[in-house]
Amino acid sequence: MVDDSAHGTKAVAKGSPTFTDGGAYSMAAAAAPRFTVPVDSENKSKVLKVWSFSRPHHLSFHLSWMSFMIAFFATFAAPPMLPVIRDNLDLTKPDIGGASIAAVTGAVFSRILLGAVCDSYGPRYGHGVLQLLCSAATFAMASITNAAGFIICRMVIGFSLATFVPCQFWCSVMFNAKIVGTANAVAAGWGNMGAGLTHLIMPYIYSGMASHQPDFIAWRCAYFVPGFAQIIIGLMVLLFGQDLPDGNYGALRKAGKKDKAKTHMELLAAVKNYRTWLLVLNYGYSFGVELTVDNNISPYLYDQFGIDLHTAGVLGAVFGLSNLFARALGGLLSDHAARRFGMRGRLWALWTVQSLGGVCSILMFYTSHSLGATMAVVAFWSIFIPMACGSTYGIAPFITRRGLGVATGLIGAGGNTGSAITQALFFTGTSMTTVEGFKWMGVMMLAVTATLVLMHFPMWGGMLTRGNPNITEEEYYSRDYTVAEKEQGLHRAILNWANESRSNRGFKEQLAKLSADLTAAAPTTAAAV
């Protein structure tokens, strides 16, 4: 319920009667619900309607994925044009590998920072300000003349990939616990699709420029397209977005409806939880692999099979374009598994699809003699890897409530860190071919994914262990607050979330608890009768 002192009424959710300050029932107020979708106790949407642009839930959803997609568009504009850029700037393989590492390494630090920004200032500023700042480096690509300039610009443009953090944070605060995995996966998947679109359309943008300019000018002019796209989306997010279902951070704090963030406590809540670090590690070999493939797939196809630049770009786009549905499938799989098996189902879903992605990576080595066989593997690979990314963020929102932004940022940074390490180990030096790099990357994926068996939630269990039904979700999430803060009642901010997250107990556990509660209540009811 939100006070509207200017009108002397209280605005309520759909279906609730409304009374004026004098006690008279207001039919007009009752006929004007705050939200156009069903909401839970935190005013989060219980449904995801991808065709809707209604405020605040779905407009925020669409602004979020569009911003993330444009960040991919700008960051990976170089690989589809790399043969041309390579010749123009006289780049060596170490130069190209260094630029690829730089493009994803910059976002490691910005993602961690963006987590704190989301907790303190809201997801709008995380998206909008970062896009506007990074657009300067995108435009600067038009003026570089050597490898150093190329590497520096790619690194700064790569900062924009940190928009993933406000993307996932925004969906987590706008959508209910039962569908948050799906919402996160669809938003991030459509954002990741920007890499595929870049491979698909950037060669045509370059060709259009090259029909009027020399090659060494055409690829530079092509960079103006993603640069202007970043400016437009940055302004749209700041002007039309809304941080939370009930309003923006600043207005809510001014009205006394939101506590001021204690950044050090949010940071502590995330970093002291070992589950955060397990997902950091595993996201490094799902999203990290995706970034690595985005950097290498088109040049690999061009060099390995002798096809032309446009064909290599179109075939390389397959890997990124599958995010249109594949990452969403991972989120759907996670939510569906949770409805039946709880958190244990979410963990098994992630382990399965990520392991299959590792197998596909290894198979790239054994199909390098055939373009057809390679593309068949790429087709499956492009489904399992985004599904693993989507499944990861079906788990991430439940690790900590207080440190949600920081945890989201750390896990997202893990993806970029994994890509940087993998790129340095397997795709930068001259001692290993690209296809050998794919094989060993797959082996690394299988090894890292095995660590998921170590993740255990006390009330929900883990892959191989059951949870303790006597431990409540309220107890788990309240651990992030000190005794003094609990005495002040600050922990009450997470109680609604704790109640909504009870769905992670799974159908059987929830049914058993309901049966026990009814049995315990039966004698009391009988006595009352």
C-alpha positions in Angstrom: 0.0 0.0 0.0 1.4 3.4 -0.9 0.2 6.7 0.5 -1.0 9.4 -1.9 -1.2 12.4 0.3 -1.9 14.8 -2.6 -5.2 13.1 -3.2 -6.1 12.0 0.3 -6.4 8.3 -0.7 -4.4 5.2 -0.5 -3.6 3.4 -3.7 -3.8 -0.4 -3.5 -3.1 -3.4 -5.6 -5.7 -4.7 -8.0 -8.8 -6.2 -6.3 -8.4 -4.3 -3.0 -11.1 -1.9 -1.8 -10.1 1.7 -1.3 -11.3 4.2 1.3 -10.8 8.0 1.6 -9.3 9.5 4.7 -12.9 10.2 5.9 -13.7 6.5 5.5 -15.9 6.7 2.4 -15.4 3.9 -0.1 -13.9 5.3 -3.4 -15.2 3.4 -6.4 -12.9 5.5 -8.7 -9.8 4.4 -6.8 -10.9 0.8 -6.7 -11.4 0.9 -10.4 -7.9 2.1 -11.0 -5.4 -0.6 -9.8 -1.8 0.3 -9.4 -0.5 -2.5 -11.6 -1.9 -4.1 -14.8 -0.4 -7.6 -13.8 -1.0 -9.8 -10.7 1.7 -9.1 -8.1 3.0 -10.7 -4.9 3.6 -9.4 -1.4 6.6 -7.4 -2.7 4.6 -6.0 -5.7 6.6 -8.1 -8.0 4.9 -9.4 -11.2 3.7 -13.0 -11.0 3.7 -13.3 -14.8 6.1 -12.5 -17.6 4.3 -11.1 -20.7 7.1 -10.5 -23.3 4.7 -8.7 -25.6 3.7 -6.2 -22.9 5.4 -2.8 -22.4 3.3 -1.8 -19.3 5.0 0.1 -16.5 6.9 -0.6 -14.4 7.6 -4.4 -14.7 7.6 -5.0 -18.4 8.9 -1.7 -19.6 11.9 -2.2 -17.3 12.3 -5.8 -18.6 12.4 -4.6 -22.2 14.7 -1.6 -21.5 17.0 -4.0 -19.6 17.6 -6.6 -22.3 17.8 -3.9 -25.1 20.6 -2.1 -23.2 22.5 -5.4 -22.6 22.1 -6.3 -26.3 23.5 -3.0 -27.5 26.5 -3.5 -25.1 27.2 -6.8 -26.9 26.7 -5.1 -30.3 29.4 -2.5 -29.4 31.8 -5.0 -27.7 31.8 -7.6 -30.5 31.7 -5.3 -33.5 35.4 -6.0 -34.1 35.5 -9.8 -34.6 33.3 -9.9 -37.8 35.5 -7.3 -39.4 38.8 -8.6 -37.9 40.4 -9.8 -41.2 40.1 -6.2 -42.5 41.1 -4.6 -39.2 44.0 -7.0 -38.9 45.4 -6.1 -42.3 44.9 -2.3 -41.8 46.6 -2.1 -38.3 49.1 -4.9 -38.9 47.9 -6.9 -35.9 49.6 -10.1 -34.9 48.0 -13.1 -33.2 49.1 -12.0 -29.8 47.7 -8.5 -30.5 44.3 -10.0 -31.5 44.4 -12.3 -28.5 45.3 -9.4 -26.2 42.4 -7.3 -27.5 40.0 -10.2 -27.0 41.2 -10.6 -23.4 40.9 -6.8 -22.9 37.4 -6.7 -24.2 36.1 -9.0 -21.5 38.6 -8.2 -18.7 37.4 -4.6 -18.4 34.0 -5.8 -17.5 35.3 -7.8 -14.6 35.9 -4.7 -12.5 32.9 -2.8 -13.8 30.6 -5.7 -13.1 31.7 -5.8 -9.4 31.3 -2.0 -9.2 27.9 -2.1 -10.9 26.6 -4.6 -8.2 27.3 -1.9 -5.5 25.8 0.8 -7.8 22.5 -1.2 -8.1 22.3 -1.8 -4.4 22.9 1.9 -3.6 21.5 3.9 -6.6 19.3 1.6 -8.6 19.6 -0.4 -11.9 18.6 2.6 -14.0 21.9 4.4 -13.3 23.8 1.1 -13.7 22.5 0.8 -17.3 22.2 4.4 -18.5 25.3 6.1 -17.2 27.6 3.2 -18.2 26.3 3.1 -21.8 26.8 6.9 -22.1 30.3 6.7 -20.8 31.4 3.7 -23.0 30.0 5.2 -26.2 33.0 7.6 -26.2 35.4 4.6 -26.6 33.1 3.2 -29.4 33.4 6.4 -31.3 37.2 6.5 -30.6 37.7 3.3 -32.6 37.4 5.5 -35.7 40.7 7.2 -34.9 43.0 4.4 -33.8 46.2 3.7 -35.8 48.0 0.9 -34.0 47.6 -2.3 -31.9 47.8 -0.4 -28.6 44.9 1.9 -29.5 42.8 -1.1 -30.7 43.4 -3.0 -27.4 42.6 0.0 -25.2 39.4 0.9 -27.0 38.2 -2.7 -27.0 38.8 -2.8 -23.2 36.9 0.4 -22.5 34.0 -0.6 -24.8 34.0 -4.0 -23.0 33.1 -2.1 -19.7 29.6 -1.9 -21.2 29.1 -5.7 -20.8 28.7 -4.9 -17.1 25.1 -3.8 -18.0 24.4 -7.5 -17.5 24.5 -6.8 -13.7 21.6 -4.2 -13.7 19.8 -6.4 -16.3 19.7 -9.3 -13.9 19.2 -7.2 -10.8 16.3 -5.3 -12.4 14.5 -8.5 -13.4 15.1 -10.0 -9.9 13.4 -7.0 -8.2 10.5 -6.9 -10.7 9.5 -10.5 -11.0 8.3 -13.1 -8.5 10.5 -15.9 -7.1 8.6 -18.6 -9.1 9.4 -17.0 -12.4 12.6 -15.0 -11.7 14.7 -17.7 -13.4 12.7 -17.4 -16.6 12.7 -13.6 -16.5 16.4 -13.4 -15.9 17.1 -15.9 -18.6 14.9 -14.3 -21.3 16.3 -10.8 -20.6 19.9 -12.0 -20.6 19.4 -14.3 -23.5 17.9 -11.6 -25.7 20.8 -9.4 -24.6 23.4 -12.0 -25.5 21.8 -12.3 -28.8 23.5 -9.0 -29.6 26.7 -11.0 -30.3 25.0 -13.1 -32.9 23.4 -10.1 -34.5 26.7 -8.3 -34.6 28.3 -11.2 -36.5 25.4 -11.2 -38.8 24.9 -7.5 -39.6 28.3 -5.9 -39.0 29.8 -7.3 -42.2 26.9 -5.7 -44.1 27.3 -2.4 -42.4 31.0 -2.5 -43.3 30.1 -3.4 -46.9 27.7 -0.5 -47.1 30.4 1.9 -45.9 33.0 0.2 -48.2 30.9 0.9 -51.3 31.6 4.6 -50.7 34.9 4.7 -48.8 38.2 2.8 -48.9 38.4 -0.3 -46.6 40.6 1.4 -44.0 37.9 4.2 -43.6 34.9 1.9 -44.0 35.5 -0.2 -40.9 36.0 2.9 -38.8 32.8 4.5 -40.0 30.9 1.3 -39.2 31.7 1.9 -35.5 29.4 5.0 -35.5 26.4 2.7 -35.6 26.9 1.0 -32.3 28.2 4.2 -30.8 24.9 6.1 -31.5 22.9 3.0 -30.4 24.6 3.2 -26.9 23.7 6.9 -26.5 20.1 6.3 -27.5 19.5 3.4 -25.2 21.3 5.1 -22.3 19.0 8.1 -22.5 15.9 5.9 -22.8 16.7 3.9 -19.7 17.3 7.0 -17.6 14.2 8.8 -18.8 11.7 6.0 -19.0 12.9 3.3 -16.6 11.8 2.7 -12.9 14.1 1.1 -10.3 11.5 -0.8 -8.3 7.8 -1.7 -8.6 7.0 1.1 -6.1 9.2 3.8 -7.6 12.8 5.0 -7.9 15.4 4.7 -5.2 15.7 8.4 -4.6 12.0 9.0 -4.3 11.4 6.0 -2.0 14.2 7.0 0.3 13.0 10.6 0.5 9.5 9.3 1.4 11.0 7.1 4.1 9.9 3.8 2.3 13.4 2.5 1.6 16.4 2.3 4.0 19.7 3.8 2.9 22.0 1.1 1.7 25.0 0.1 3.8 27.4 -0.8 1.0 29.9 -2.6 3.2 27.2 -4.8 4.7 25.8 -5.7 1.2 29.3 -6.5 0.1 29.9 -8.7 3.2 26.7 -10.6 2.7 27.7 -11.6 -0.8 31.4 -12.4 -0.3 31.1 -14.4 2.9 28.7 -16.8 1.2 30.6 -19.6 -0.4 27.7 -20.3 -2.8 28.5 -17.0 -4.5 32.0 -18.1 -5.3 30.9 -21.5 -6.6 28.6 -19.7 -9.1 31.4 -17.3 -9.9 33.5 -20.3 -10.9 30.8 -22.0 -12.8 29.6 -18.9 -14.6 33.2 -18.5 -15.8 32.7 -21.7 -17.8 29.3 -21.0 -19.2 29.1 -17.3 -20.0 32.9 -17.2 -20.1 32.9 -19.9 -22.8 30.2 -17.9 -24.7 32.3 -14.8 -24.7 35.4 -16.8 -25.8 33.5 -18.4 -28.7 32.1 -15.0 -29.7 35.6 -13.7 -30.0 37.0 -16.7 -32.0 34.3 -18.5 -34.0 34.1 -16.3 -37.1 37.9 -15.9 -37.5 38.2 -19.7 -36.9 35.7 -20.6 -39.6 37.3 -18.0 -42.0 40.8 -19.5 -41.5 40.0 -23.2 -41.1 37.7 -23.6 -44.0 38.7 -20.8 -46.4 35.3 -19.3 -46.6 34.7 -15.6 -47.3 34.1 -12.9 -44.7 30.3 -12.6 -45.0 29.8 -16.4 -44.9 32.0 -16.7 -41.8 30.0 -14.0 -40.2 26.7 -15.6 -40.9 27.8 -19.0 -39.8 29.5 -17.5 -36.7 26.2 -15.7 -35.9 24.5 -19.1 -35.2 26.2 -19.3 -31.9 25.0 -16.0 -30.6 21.5 -15.9 -32.3 20.4 -19.0 -30.4 20.2 -16.8 -27.4 16.8 -15.7 -28.8 15.4 -18.9 -27.1 18.2 -21.0 -25.7 19.0 -18.9 -22.5 15.3 -18.6 -21.9 15.1 -22.4 -22.1 17.7 -22.6 -19.3 15.6 -20.4 -17.1 12.4 -22.3 -17.9 14.2 -25.6 -17.2 15.4 -24.2 -13.8 12.0 -22.9 -12.8 10.3 -26.1 -13.9 12.8 -28.3 -12.1 12.3 -26.2 -9.0 8.5 -26.6 -9.0 9.0 -30.4 -8.9 12.3 -30.9 -7.1 13.1 -27.5 -5.5 16.6 -26.1 -5.4 18.0 -29.5 -5.9 16.3 -29.6 -9.3 17.8 -26.2 -10.2 21.3 -27.5 -9.4 20.9 -30.7 -11.4 19.5 -28.7 -14.4 22.6 -26.5 -14.4 25.0 -29.4 -14.0 23.4 -31.3 -17.0 23.3 -28.5 -19.6 26.8 -27.2 -18.7 28.3 -30.6 -18.9 26.7 -31.1 -22.3 28.2 -27.8 -23.4 31.7 -29.1 -22.4 31.2 -32.2 -24.4 30.3 -30.1 -27.5 33.4 -28.0 -27.0 35.6 -31.2 -27.1 33.8 -32.4 -30.2 34.9 -29.3 -32.1 38.4 -30.8 -32.2 37.2 -34.1 -33.7 35.0 -32.4 -36.4 37.6 -29.8 -37.6 38.0 -31.7 -41.0 34.4 -30.9 -42.0 32.5 -27.6 -42.1 29.2 -29.4 -42.0 30.1 -31.5 -39.0 31.5 -28.5 -37.3 28.3 -26.5 -37.8 26.3 -29.4 -36.5 28.3 -29.3 -33.3 28.1 -25.5 -33.1 24.3 -25.8 -33.4 24.0 -28.0 -30.2 26.8 -26.1 -28.5 25.0 -22.8 -29.1 22.0 -24.2 -27.2 23.6 -25.9 -24.2 26.0 -23.0 -23.3 23.2 -20.3 -23.1 21.0 -22.7 -21.3 23.7 -23.1 -18.7 23.9 -19.3 -18.4 20.1 -19.1 -17.9 20.1 -21.9 -15.3 22.9 -20.2 -13.3 20.7 -17.1 -12.8 17.8 -19.4 -11.8 20.0 -20.0 -8.7 21.8 -16.7 -8.2 18.9 -14.6 -6.8 18.5 -17.1 -3.9 22.0 -17.0 -2.5 21.6 -13.8 -0.6 18.8 -11.2 -0.5 20.7 -8.4 1.2 23.7 -8.7 -1.1 21.7 -9.4 -4.2 23.4 -6.6 -6.3 26.9 -7.5 -5.2 26.4 -11.2 -5.7 24.9 -10.6 -9.2 27.9 -8.5 -10.0 30.5 -10.9 -8.7 28.9 -13.9 -10.6 28.7 -11.8 -13.7 32.3 -10.8 -13.3 33.1 -14.5 -13.0 32.0 -15.0 -16.6 34.3 -12.3 -17.9 37.2 -13.6 -15.8 36.7 -17.1 -17.0 36.7 -15.9 -20.6 39.9 -13.9 -20.0 41.7 -16.9 -18.4 40.5 -19.2 -21.1 41.5 -16.8 -23.9 44.9 -16.4 -22.4 45.5 -20.2 -21.8 44.1 -21.6 -25.1 43.7 -18.9 -27.8 46.4 -16.3 -27.4 49.8 -18.0 -27.8 51.2 -19.7 -30.9 51.8 -23.1 -29.3 48.2 -24.2 -29.6 45.8 -24.1 -32.6 42.3 -22.7 -32.1 40.7 -26.1 -32.5 43.0 -27.5 -29.8 41.9 -24.6 -27.6 38.3 -25.6 -28.1 39.1 -29.2 -26.9 40.9 -28.2 -23.7 38.3 -25.6 -23.0 35.7 -28.4 -23.0 37.8 -30.4 -20.6 38.1 -27.4 -18.2 34.3 -27.0 -18.4 33.6 -30.6 -17.3 36.1 -30.2 -14.4 34.6 -26.9 -13.1 31.0 -28.1 -13.5 31.7 -31.0 -11.1 32.1 -28.5 -8.3 28.3 -27.9 -8.2 28.0 -31.0 -6.0 29.5 -28.8 -3.2 26.7 -26.3 -3.2 24.2 -26.9 -0.3 21.4 -24.7 1.1 20.5 -25.7 4.7 16.7 -25.6 4.1 16.7 -26.9 0.5 19.7 -29.3 0.2 22.1 -29.8 -2.6 22.6 -32.1 -5.6 23.3 -35.2 -3.4 22.0 -34.0 -0.1 18.6 -33.2 1.4 17.7 -30.0 3.3 16.6 -29.7 6.9 12.9 -28.9 6.9 13.2 -27.4 10.4 15.4 -24.6 9.1 13.3 -21.7 7.7 14.0 -19.4 4.8 13.6 -16.5 7.2 16.5 -17.8 9.3 18.7 -18.3 6.3 18.2 -14.8 4.9 18.3 -13.1 8.3 21.8 -14.3 8.9 23.1 -11.4 6.8 21.9 -9.0 9.5 23.7 -8.2 12.8 21.9 -8.6 16.2 21.7 -4.8 16.5 20.1 -4.5 13.1 17.6 -7.2 14.0 16.7 -5.4 17.1 16.0 -2.3 14.9 13.8 -4.5 12.7 15.9 -4.0 9.6 15.8 -7.7 8.7 12.1 -7.4 8.1 12.9 -6.1 4.6 13.7 -9.7 3.5 10.8 -11.5 5.1 8.4 -11.2 2.1 11.2 -12.5 -0.1 11.9 -15.4 2.3 8.3 -16.4 2.2 8.1 -16.3 -1.6 11.4 -18.3 -2.0 9.8 -21.2 0.0 8.8 -22.6 -3.4 12.4 -23.9 -3.7 11.5 -26.7 -1.3 9.9 -28.6 -4.1 6.4 -30.0 -4.6 6.9 -33.0 -2.4 8.4 -31.1 0.5 5.8 -28.4 0.3 3.0 -31.0 0.2 4.5 -32.8 3.2 4.7 -29.6 5.2 1.2 -28.6 4.4 0.0 -32.1 5.5 1.9 -31.8 8.7 0.5 -28.3 9.4 -3.1 -29.5 8.8 -2.5 -32.5 11.0 -1.2 -30.3 13.8 -4.1 -27.9 13.4 -6.7 -30.6 13.4 -6.8 -31.2 17.3 -7.1 -27.4 17.8 -10.0 -27.2 15.4 -11.7 -30.2 16.9 -11.3 -28.7 20.4 -12.8 -25.4 19.3 -15.8 -27.2 17.9 
